[in-house]
């Protein structure tokens, strides 16, 4: 039985207020949790003397920043399916993951806050995303699969081929989506009840186990569940889960799995756990940039972000090579790589999914350049942005960046990069995306 309109609206406002209070409470908790403990384990003590870089002074945007954001929004105008309302993860490729679906939501919120799209268009786009998510074929009737065809909403493999079994679920992707869905509730309160109903239909208890993030992969027809996330990504995704009341407290704790390595003379946080491909864990820009732009740094993440950024600046100072590393797509085989500050046991490694080294594909990342510049706005971040700006394509958006080896353009265009460019400009204008402007 449907509720009368006035009761439905009342419910929406109640859910919005509850979501707002939950978000404020959890963010406060996370900020308190992020402070260095009084008695630090040896690894954390390595960061005692690190002075966090100040955030970029003031808010407000220049015309140039507005132009950058409009170019980024072009990607989503080009790649949103008109029927389902989902956006493809790569230009002209009709497939997405929950990570990139979250990126699209971030792009919608950012574009609205920058005045690129109207309030009505933003809410309409967000509503279509929520509706599409409610109609997904779920993995084991439980959770979103790792990949979907944006035209049919069917589960697919990474080649966008239909699969009735599915690939499993990614705890990191779902954690990021949980943050984005909370943004929808906070920015578009009339959609709050629809979001609440959507999330209630997913078995989120499977995404956390004993306070840690839990993912699943299908291997030879069998579902294998596994702890997911390493320092940086793990803490970022845990925040998203905690916004919905999940117990991800163990995932927030870095001390038990923290080691410190020095890169360019800078102490870098590295996870002691191996990746599932049995290579040592990696440290890169992406989770720290997203954490700052979306939540606003807590004390610990601010310190870690500072040193991860500083190592990249110091590599430039020491070698003359512009350095801004992140995960990202490639315009040539193998088409995706993790460019790291530390990865696979070495500094500046570029790694495939399988852990193979492909350092010749290191890219000066567009999203790293814009993200670090929005957060810290140093002379060096401005140099990085200046290097990638000439290669924007007003008809397609922002490419992934520039290949370090020869300076040519890494001409892959993705939802993730263009969403981060938008988020960076929105951060400059109005602050972190989880903080609703007054």
KAZI-V51883 format. One record per helix or strand of 3 or more residues. SS is the DSSP state (A for helix, B for strand). FROM is the first residue (numbers start at 0). TO is the last residue. If there is no record, write none. Layout:
BEGIN
((SS:FROM:TO) (SS:FROM:TO))
END
This chain:
BEGIN
((A:4:33) (A:41:44) (A:62:78) (A:97:112) (A:118:133) (A:170:186) (A:188:199) (A:203:205) (B:211:218) (B:221:226) (A:232:241) (A:248:251) (A:254:256) (B:257:262) (B:265:270) (A:285:293) (A:298:318) (B:326:328) (B:335:338) (A:358:360) (B:362:364) (A:365:375) (A:378:388) (B:398:402) (B:408:413) (A:414:429))
END
